[in-house]
Structure formats: structure tokens, C-alpha cells
């Protein structure tokens, strides 16, 4: 699939991206979330492709299935959006809003021009980063529009997105992160974005290797290996090109500022097999002083899965078992070491 990317690369530049998630506010008093890869240095009073559309997210199921992007899509400025990386960056920057079951979030969408209009639909990924969107979310007070079109431009709209009554956010280094994805139905898109939310009415999940329920089927593994072998040479070339693009972004000062924070160290015992989950140490330095740790968790979890289509009605019950199979992402594409998508099975 990646070998076809070079053929379509010229076409990608023709996409006019027209909607971005500027803000998502959950519980009162908590910080606001921001759409992944949304850049506050980009002007919001214009409609031109550059710079005004450069951080709009394009989320296409066909590109997800074809190894090009992860489930949160891409932007024209930075390419594929690594969900785990962006989640941890948001946590470090204190840009993750708090939610509970039933929370009504106010999500601000900036419509750049005509096909950034509504309606928008949103769905929920409860593991944060495995790519399995298990619940559709109710959207009210939607952005005006039909088939993603209206005459509005350079305008902000607040939509209301309601969290489900039953949910269990277990993702991220904090163990209580969900990913919310919203997008419209424009043919040139869909446009929209993803952002992280932090559930506060649940006990944060403590991962243990022997209790993680993801599983790849043998046919999916073999298909993944075959596809990766076909993609390998083209992926290496794409990585070289993306490296040149990264240098250009850095030189132009167009990179998003990243807040760095020391990662908490989670110590695991040698007898962890079939044992209870480990308790995280108070800090990295305290753990180091207590002795050499045999294992460390770095926050950004590698995931797997395929995107589920969203609708505005909250009719999709939480999946107790979600099974999906798709192809994996090529390594190092668009400056990211992407999360491989596998056939997975999630048990409740």
C-alpha cells in the first residue's frame, strides 16, 4: 500500500482542509483539551490553504485501512497523528480536560471555509490508543451545514458532545484516558480532529503484561508481515523524505512547542507473571534510589485497531468484545514511529 503513496502524494497537496478543534471543555474548573496537532500560531481570520488550513485534521477511513495514517488521521503541516505521543504531550502541557459519565463537553470547532461545516459526529476510544472506537457519542447544537457545506467561513462554533453513561477510560500513562474523535462528512475530508479526555469517576487502570487482552489472529499476523515486507523499501524512502520535511519545519519555526516532563517509573517484580499489577513509584528519582528497576513504562502505549464510523445518536452500546482487523502502518512515516494496527480482541 505504501508503494502507492508516491503516486497519490501529489493529490494530497490538493486537499483543502477546512475545520479544526480549537478547544474542548469538560468538567468545570478542569483544563481544556486541544485538538491533536492544532497549532495556535496559525491565523484564524483567513481561508487560504497556507497557512490557514495547515493544521486541520483529515480523517479518512480509506487512508486508515491503507496503512497511510492512524485512526486520528493527519494534517497537511505535520502528517500522520501519533495518538499516544500527542496524548502524552497534552498531559505534560496540562491540556487534557476532565470528564465523568454523562459529562456534557463544549467543543469549539473553527470552520475555515465552506466544507468545514456540519454536521459533525463523534466517537470514543476507551483505551486511548488501540484504535478501537467502541461508542458513538451524542452531539447536539451541531455546526450548521449539509454534507459538510455551508456559506460560513473563519467562524467558531460550539457543539455539545455528551459522554456516555457507561464508559471506562483506561488509556495513557495515567490509566484513565479516552480519545474522542469528531469529524464532518465533507467529500474533501472528512475534517475534524481528536483530543484526549481524562475520566475522574473511575479508578485509574494499572497495566500488567499478563492481563492485557489484545490478541492478533494468525491470518492477521501473516497478512501484516506480508504487507510490511511489500511496504518496507517505500517506507524507508518516505522516512527519508519526512526527515527532510522535519528539518524544514524546524527551520521555519512551525513545530508545535512540546512541554517535557520526567516520566514516572513503574517498577515490576521478577515474579510479575500471573501476578497483580505493579504500583507506580512516587517519582523516577525515588524509584532509582530504592534499587534497580527491572521494567519501565514510558507512557505512550502502542496500540492496534480500526476506526468505527460515528453517528450523532448515542445508540451504540459499549462493546464488551470488539474485534477488528486492518493493516499496519509503515515505520517512521511523517516523523512518527506509528502505532501498528493489528487484528485485536478487547475483552471487557
Buried (B, 14 or more C-beta within 10 A) or exposed (E): BBBEBEEEEEEBEEBBBBBBBBBBBBBEEBBBBBBBBBBEEBEBEBBEBEBBBBBBBBBBBEBBBBBBBBBBBBBBBBBBBBBBBBBBBBBBBEBBBBBEBEBBBBBBBBBBBBBBBBBBBBBBBBBBBBBBBBBBBBBEEBBEBEEBBBEBBBBBBEBEBBBBEEBBBBBBBBBBBBBBBBBBBBEBBBBBBBBBBBBBBBEBBBBBEEEEEBBBBEEBEEBBEEBBEBBBEBBBBBBEBBEEBBEEBEEEEBBBEEEEBEBBBBBBEEEBEEEEBBEBBEEBEEBEEEEEBEEEBEBBBEBBBBBBEBBBEBEBEBBEEBBBBBBBBBBBBBBBBBBBBBBBBBEE
